[in-house]
Amino acid sequence: MNDPLADLVVHSQHGDTNAFARLVAQTQGGVYNLAYNVLRNHEDAQDITQEIYLRAWRALPSFRGEAKFTTWLYRLAVNTCLNRRRQLRAQLNIVDSDKVLQRLATAESDPMTAALDKERAAHLWTAVDRLPEKYRLVIGLFYQEQRSYQEIAEILSLPLGTVKAHLNRAREALAQGLGRGREGDDAFM
Amino acid sequence: MPLCEQIRRQLPQYVADGEPMLAAYSDLREHLRVCPFCRAFAARLRLVEGALRAYPAVSPAPEMTEEIIWSISSESQARQEEWHLLPWDVWVPVLAFVLAVAIALMSIPSELLSATAAPEWGTVVVKLPSALSAWLGSLRIGEGQFWAIWIGIFAATAGLGISLSLSNWTPKHSQSLDRLETRVTDVAARLWNPSRRAH
């Protein structure tokens, strides 16, 4: 597999911390963003990112290069973040399910009165924050990290069709939330 | 399923794919031409798509790489120290056990090593110094008995040490063993399959 990080990975596997530092520098943005998409808190995202890289360092000797390094790392990151999320949920009794998506789609959200695209986008990004984590994850990986459907499927250990379905459901819910009270209004096309 | 509902299910993917002019979407395009509600929904999906493509990623603090590498270096150093300075309750019994086994092996009667001669117990491969032999003789202790006592002392020490180690066993010891097992497995896998050495 042609992985641009392959050399750094091999050096890191032999205990080269400088090579690993370069790997961290090149991938930490994506890992941190993914952690933030799950945990929605900068402090937690920072802590978990450190933990993810520590785990990656320990597990690196077992990495065989069967997938791209980033796919392997993101899979590790997703599992670590979801575990942390489960712990937090158990502590805080957070409700997070498809019902949230349903509520988002049917809620009387604020109408978009602003004409500027920037403001519309900001409204939408806020709406993304209210999506359940499984949808936030695929949106983050697809739009922010520019991962392919196949890569996302590998990272999240989901069938390809489910990844597409998650994305489409999220898009649909966001569009419905956006258009609440504007049915038939073509003015902002 | 009503046509509008069917179309709305296809629309998110159609818009996300850049509204391709494929024949498969001809019915959808025709429906959009005549249905203002679905057209409005498609317009909102375009806005969603545009906003998502510009969805900004959050960035970690600039010092994060340094912090990560610092914690990894600390852990690596701690691990090295752990291996250099094995606790006495591990290495003492292991050493005693190894010595006991070594002495037991050296105490095999030399005749046993020869297929032709009949075994004669008490004769050892390693000869004792003459002064020690003389002293043992004055005590009426044969060399065979001496070695039996010697092995017994080592075996008892090893047994006592291993019991102490097991009674002081902590998760940290288990982690050390797990790490050792991972390393050994990894080295064995690399030796077993040379084509994977590069990874």
Interface residues (C-beta under 8 A of the other chain):
Chain A: V10 Q13 G15 T17 F20 A21 V24 A25 Q28 G29 G30 Y32 N33 Y36 H42 A45 Q46 T49 Q50 Y53 L54 W57 P61 S62 F63 R64 G65 D117 R120 A121 L124 W125 V128 I139 G140 Y143 Q144 E145 K164 L167 N168 R169 R171 E172 L174 A175 Q176 L178 G179 R182 E183 G184 D185 D186 F188 M189
Chain B: R8 R9 L11 P12 Q13 V15 A16 P36 F37 R39 A40 F41 A43 R44 L45 R46 L47 V48 E49 G50 A51 L52 R53 A54 Y55 P56 A57 V58 S59 P60 A61 M64 T65 E67 I68 I69 S71 I72 S73 E75 S76 T182 R183 D186 R196 A198 H199
